[in-house]
Amino acid sequence: MVQSARSRTVLTLYTTADDVQCHRVRLLLAAKGVSYERVMVEPGKPPEDLVDLNPYASTPTLVDRDLTLYDTSVVCEYLDERYPHPPLMPIDPQSRARLRLAAVRIERDWLPEVDIIRAGGRPADAARKRLREHLLVALPLFKAAKFFLNPEMSLADCLVAPVVWRLPWLGVDLGREGRPILDYGERLFNGQGYARSLTAEEKAMRAA
């Protein structure tokens, strides 16, 4: 018998297996070292309890006792405030604004191309080229600090790293020019906790 969503007493994340936005939240939780219950959702087939909790039945959806959140940015900022150590946003307002704006650009420019590539067909090749161009245009942001626009890991990295992780699987080759982006990715992938953010499907994206 499936446990009622309203009766859950532990932090619960409804997530699909290989979606960038869901991976974004799972990576944040891993970076924080937070224990939670992971409920896997098959795309297009939301369980009844998720439909009851979220009017859009979308993932990721976070349930923290009587609180339900379902916009990815809202979920991420809530978790960063709810579990403040380590902090994943800089203290000063300008740096915070820059990182938020970068995340908006990624959601609007990069993620639609990821979706097109995943859908396959003729449009996928053009989307690969566009995604490669978006990433190479952003090279200065990868070079500006050890992490994305910041000397420490931030919420922005929780969005950027899942995209970089998927590049081989998506068939996007950055070439020698994109080496700083690949090096950035390896720093994140080898970091403590990154493996905990991955589903079996995501691990298979880079299986030898």
N, C-alpha and C positions, 0 to 999 in steps of 0.2 A: 504494500500500500504506500503510495506517495505521500510524503509528509506535507501538510498544508503549509503554503507559503506564509500565511498569517501567524503560524505557530512556531516559526523558526526562531531559535534563540542564539544562533551563531551567525556571524557575518557570512553572507551567502552571495555568490556571484553567478549569475546566469550568463553563460558564455558559449559561443560557438567555437569549433575546434581550430579554425585557421584564419579568422578574421583579424585584420590589423588593429581595429579599435578594441576588440576584446583582448588581444595580446597586450595592447597598451596598458590596460587596467591590470592584467595579470603581472606584467613586469613591474608596475608600481608596487603592487602588494608584495612581490618577491623582494624588491629593494628595501621595503619597510620591514620585512621579516614577519609579516602579519599572517596568522593562521586563518583560514576561511574554508567554507564549503563550496566546492565547484560543481555547478549543475550544468551539464552539457546540453546544449540545445541544437537540434538539427535545423538547418536553415529552411525556412518556409513551413516548419512544423512546431510552432511554439507550444509548450505544455500548458495545460489549463491554468495552473497556478501563475505562470508568467503573464498570461492574458488577463488574469484577475488583478495582478499587481501593476501592470504597465499598459496604458491604453494603446500603445503602439506595438506591444508585444515584441519589442526590439531587444537586441543584445549589443553591448553589455548592459545588464540591469543589476544593480546592487541593492541588497536588502540588509539593513542594519536594524534588527528588531522591528520597530514599528515605522521605520523610515525606508522609503523606496526611492531610488534615484536611477534615472535612465538616460540622461544625456552624458556622453563620455567625458566632456570637459568638466561638467558639474561633478561627476563621480570622482574624477581624478583630484580635483581641488578639495573636495570634501575629505577624501582619504588622506591627503597631505596634511590637512588641518586636524583631522581626527587622530591621526598617528603622527605626531610632529617630529619624530626622530627616526632616521635622519631627515632634515628638511629637504624638500625637492624643489624649492623655489628660492631665489635670492631674496635678500632683505630689502634692497632698495627698489622703489617703485619703477624706475626707468628700466632696470634689468628685467624685472618681472613683466613689464609691458612688452619688451622686445621678445621675450620668450613666448608670451601669449600670441603675439602677432605672427611669429614664426610658425607656431602651431596652426594658426588659421590658414596661412599660406599653404602649408603641407596638406591640410585637409581639403583645401579647394583645388590645389594644383596636382599634387602627387597621387592622392588616394583614388580620384576618379580614373586615372590611368591604370592603377593597379586593378580596379574593377573591370576595365575594358580588356586588359590582358587576360584576366582570369576567365572572362566570357568566351575567349577564343575567336576564331574566324578571322576574316581579312582585317578588321580594325585593330587587331592585337599588335601587328607589326608596327603600325604607325604609333600606337600608344607606347610601345617599348622605346621607340626613338624619342618621343616627347618626355617620357619619364627619365631617360638617360640625360636629356638636355636639362631638365629641371634640377637634377642632382648635381650636374657639373656646374651649373650656374651658381649653385649654393656652396661651391668649394670654399670660398672665403669664410663661410660660417663654420665649416668643419675645421678650418685652420686657425680660427681665432682663439681657440682655447682647447684644453684637453678634451672637454666634452662639447656638446653642441651649444655654442655661444656662451659657455659658462665653464669656470674652472672645476666645478663639481657637477656630479650627475643631477639632472633636473627633470621636471615633468616633460620637457621637450624631448629629452632622450628616450622617454618611455614611448613616444610616438615615432621618432626617427629610427631607432634601432630595429623595431619590427619590420619596417620597410626595407632597410639594408639587409636584414636577415633573409628576406624573401627574394632578393635580386637574382641569385642563380636559378631558383625555382621558376621565376618569372621570365627567365631568358634575357635578362638585361645585363650586358657586359659594359662596364665602365672603362675598361682598358687601363693603360698605364696612367693616363691623365687622372683617373679616379682613384688612384692608390690611397690618397689621404682619407677618402671616405671608407674604403675597405679596412684601412688600419684603425680608423675610429670604431668601425663595427667590431673588429676583433677585441679591442679594449673592453667593449661592453659585453661581448659574448663570453669572454673569459673571466668576467667579474663574478664576485660572489653572489649567488642567487639567480643568475640569469637562467640557468637550466631549469629552475623551479617554475619559471614563468611559462615554459613550453608545454604544449600538448604533444601527444604521440605524433599527430599529423604534422605539427611544426618541426619536430625533431627530424622527421622523414624528409623534409625539404632540403636538408643538408646531409643526408645520410651518404656515407662513402659508397 
